[in-house]
Amino acid sequence: MKNVLHIKSGLQGEHSYSIQLGDAIIKRLQETYPGIRIRTRDLVREGFPHLQTETVNAFFTPEESRTPEQNDAIRNSERAIRELFEADILVIGVPMYNFNIPSQLKAWIDHIARAGITFRYGEHGPEGLVKNKKVYLALATGGIYTEGPNQELDFIPAYLKAVLGFMGMTDIEIIRAEGTAMPTTKAVAVEKALKTVDI
Ligand SMILES: Cc1cc2nc3c(=O)[nH]c(=O)nc-3n(C[C@H](O)[C@H](O)[C@H](O)COP(=O)(O)O)c2cc1C
């Protein structure tokens, strides 16, 4: 049985295009793999903290030497990593805010990128330890970034491929709802994006 981790980071609840797209991808997965288990984390509704000095200090303290306060400081990280390893498939909703990913999603990434757990430095340089995952990125952008003058501002796919790939997640499919802020494209953005999904 497959486990799916669905990460949401859109600010506008059910009106968020990235959430609508992520939900539609989940529906496809359920049709293709009956009985799959879905775990959903809405980083905006549930909240996800930024890294603090205490968090990073606790990361770098060996497990057996951590104080109760340090264990507390890494609770979010430990849970997020456990959920990550348990998943076979990740669906990550990614809205573009000010040309980048939401800070909540960045915070989640900061908590899962842990030396010795999700990546390590070996003889041949860094090695990702989160292997055999399929990742679907449900990316929503107000403008169009796959063609035209905005192409050079399309940082999100490169960043997410780099950071997830660094942790070993290299099988990444990007599904894009584009032009969600434009009157001519917003009505069909999700429908058009779903035509590109290979599930
Ligand atoms: C705070 C904020 C910043 C945004 N910045 C950008 C931007 O830099 N470029 C862009 O094309 N659209 C931008 N938009 C539009 C969003 O990308 C668009 O609404 C998209 O659908 C967001 O995903 P969501 O619907 O899941 O929230 C922004 C929207 C908000 C609310």
The ligand as an SDF file (V2000), in Angstrom:
LIG
                    3D

 31 33  0  0  0  0  0  0  0  0999 V2000
    1.4930   37.8160   -1.4060 C   0  0  0  0  0  0  0  0  0  0  0  0
    1.3900   37.4230   -2.8530 C   0  0  0  0  0  0  0  0  0  0  0  0
    2.4820   37.5750   -3.6670 C   0  0  0  0  0  0  0  0  0  0  0  0
    2.4120   37.1980   -5.0090 C   0  0  0  0  0  0  0  0  0  0  0  0
    3.5020   37.3160   -5.8010 N   0  0  0  0  0  0  0  0  0  0  0  0
    3.4440   36.9070   -7.0930 C   0  0  0  0  0  0  0  0  0  0  0  0
    4.5820   36.9660   -7.9290 C   0  0  0  0  0  0  0  0  0  0  0  0
    5.6770   37.3540   -7.5230 O   0  0  0  0  0  0  0  0  0  0  0  0
    4.4520   36.5730   -9.2110 N   0  0  0  0  0  0  0  0  0  0  0  0
    3.2810   36.0920   -9.7140 C   0  0  0  0  0  0  0  0  0  0  0  0
    3.2310   35.7200  -10.8750 O   0  0  0  0  0  0  0  0  0  0  0  0
    2.1730   36.0190   -8.9450 N   0  0  0  0  0  0  0  0  0  0  0  0
    2.2510   36.4100   -7.6600 C   0  0  0  0  0  0  0  0  0  0  0  0
    1.1320   36.3210   -6.8620 N   0  0  0  0  0  0  0  0  0  0  0  0
   -0.0600   35.6560   -7.4150 C   0  0  0  0  0  0  0  0  0  0  0  0
   -0.0300   34.1670   -7.0240 C   0  0  0  0  0  0  0  0  0  0  0  0
    1.1150   33.5380   -7.5630 O   0  0  0  0  0  0  0  0  0  0  0  0
   -1.2690   33.4790   -7.5020 C   0  0  0  0  0  0  0  0  0  0  0  0
   -2.3720   34.0160   -6.8030 O   0  0  0  0  0  0  0  0  0  0  0  0
   -1.1980   31.9780   -7.2930 C   0  0  0  0  0  0  0  0  0  0  0  0
   -2.4180   31.4300   -7.6860 O   0  0  0  0  0  0  0  0  0  0  0  0
   -0.8420   31.6630   -5.8580 C   0  0  0  0  0  0  0  0  0  0  0  0
   -1.1620   30.3620   -5.4860 O   0  0  0  0  0  0  0  0  0  0  0  0
   -2.4480   30.1120   -4.5830 P   0  0  0  0  0  0  0  0  0  0  0  0
   -3.6310   30.4230   -5.4610 O   0  0  0  0  0  0  0  0  0  0  0  0
   -2.3410   28.6710   -4.2410 O   0  0  0  0  0  0  0  0  0  0  0  0
   -2.3600   31.0110   -3.3860 O   0  0  0  0  0  0  0  0  0  0  0  0
    1.1930   36.6830   -5.5260 C   0  0  0  0  0  0  0  0  0  0  0  0
    0.0810   36.5450   -4.6770 C   0  0  0  0  0  0  0  0  0  0  0  0
    0.1710   36.9080   -3.3560 C   0  0  0  0  0  0  0  0  0  0  0  0
   -1.0310   36.7220   -2.4610 C   0  0  0  0  0  0  0  0  0  0  0  0
  1  2  1  0
  2  3  1  0
  2 30  2  0
  3  4  2  0
  4  5  1  0
  4 28  1  0
  5  6  2  0
  6  7  1  0
  6 13  1  0
  7  8  2  0
  7  9  1  0
  9 10  1  0
 10 11  2  0
 10 12  1  0
 12 13  2  0
 13 14  1  0
 14 15  1  0
 14 28  1  0
 15 16  1  0
 16 17  1  0
 16 18  1  0
 18 19  1  0
 18 20  1  0
 20 21  1  0
 20 22  1  0
 22 23  1  0
 23 24  1  0
 24 25  2  0
 24 26  1  0
 24 27  1  0
 28 29  2  0
 29 30  1  0
 30 31  1  0
M  END
$$$$
